[in-house]
Amino acid sequence: MRRSIASDHVRFDLRPYRALTPAQIEALDRAAQRYGEYLGLAARITLP
C-alpha cells in the first residue's frame, strides 16, 4: 500500500497479494473514508 496526500484528497494505492472479495474491498473503502474524514479530505482507493 502507498498513501499519497494531495491538497484535496488522500489516495491509497493498493496492491494486494491475492484477489480481494467484494466485502474486503468495501471494508477497505469504509476505512479509507474514515481516514479521509479525519484529515478533512476526500479519500480514494485504487486497485490494479
C-alpha positions as CSV (number, residue, x, y, z in Angstrom):
1,M,0.0,0.0,0.0
2,R,1.1,3.5,-0.7
3,R,-0.6,6.6,0.7
4,S,-0.5,9.9,-1.1
5,I,-1.9,13.1,0.3
6,A,-2.8,16.0,-2.0
7,S,-4.4,19.3,-1.3
8,D,-8.0,18.0,-1.9
9,H,-7.8,14.2,-1.3
10,V,-5.9,11.3,0.1
11,R,-5.2,8.3,-2.1
12,F,-4.4,4.7,-1.2
13,D,-2.8,2.7,-4.0
14,L,-3.3,-0.9,-3.0
15,R,-1.5,-4.0,-4.4
16,P,-2.9,-7.0,-2.6
17,Y,-1.1,-10.3,-2.8
18,R,-4.4,-12.1,-3.7
19,A,-7.7,-11.1,-5.1
20,L,-10.0,-9.4,-2.6
21,T,-13.6,-10.2,-2.0
22,P,-16.2,-7.5,-2.5
23,A,-16.7,-7.5,1.3
24,Q,-13.0,-6.8,1.8
25,I,-13.0,-4.1,-0.8
26,E,-16.0,-2.5,0.9
27,A,-14.3,-2.7,4.3
28,L,-11.1,-1.0,2.9
29,D,-13.2,1.7,1.3
30,R,-15.0,2.4,4.6
31,A,-11.7,2.6,6.4
32,A,-10.3,5.0,3.8
33,Q,-13.4,7.2,4.1
34,R,-13.0,7.4,7.8
35,Y,-9.3,8.3,7.5
36,G,-10.3,10.9,4.9
37,E,-12.9,12.4,7.2
38,Y,-10.2,12.6,9.9
39,L,-8.0,14.6,7.6
40,G,-10.8,16.6,6.2
41,L,-10.2,15.3,2.7
42,A,-11.9,13.1,0.2
43,A,-10.5,9.5,0.1
44,R,-9.7,7.4,-3.0
45,I,-8.7,3.8,-3.3
46,T,-7.0,2.4,-6.4
47,L,-6.7,-1.3,-7.1
48,P,-4.8,-2.9,-10.0
